[in-house]
Amino acid sequence: MIIVDTGAWVGLANRRDQYHVPCRTFFKHNTEPLITTCAVLVETTHLLFNRIGVAMTLA
């Protein structure tokens, strides 16, 4: 089981993030179960609202 923190979710969702490609590759090829927390999801949502906008975050 892999614990996923905010940076990985932001990197996956934000194409302009410097870690977007490695995050996308990881999530595409990972076969291990993933786990995160409500606090991480709240932080991720907040950061994405500010960085890529509400509409893109919700999409």
N, C-alpha and C positions, 0 to 999 in steps of 0.2 A: 504494500500500500504506500502511495506517495502523497505527502501533504503538499498541497498547492497553495502558495501564497499570492498576494496581490500582484506582484511583478509579473508572474507568469500569465495571469488573466489579462492584465493590461497589455502586455507584449503581444498576446494572441489577438486581441481585439483592435489594437491601434496599429494600422499599417505604417504609420510614420515613426513608431517606436524603434529604437536601435536594435532591440531584441526580437522584433516581430518574426523574422525568418526562423531563428532558432526555436522560438516558442511554437510557431506553426508546425515545424518539423517534429518537435517533441510530441505535441498533441496528436499529430497524424500517425506517428509510428508507435506510440506508447501502448503497451498491452497490460500494464499493471493497473489495479484499481486506484482511483484518485479520491482524495478527501479534502475538504476545505472547511471553513467555518463561516458562520453568519457574519462575524466581524470582518472577515476578508471580503465577503461579497459586498457588504456596505461600503467598505473603503474602495473597492474596485469600481463600484458604481459611481461614487463621488468623483474619483479621479477621471473616469471616462466622460462623465458629464462635462467636466471642465476642459478636457483635452480634445474630445472629438464631437461633443455636443450631445444633447438629449436624444434627438432623433436617431443618430447613429448608434448610440449606446443601447437604446431600446430595440433597434433592429437586430 
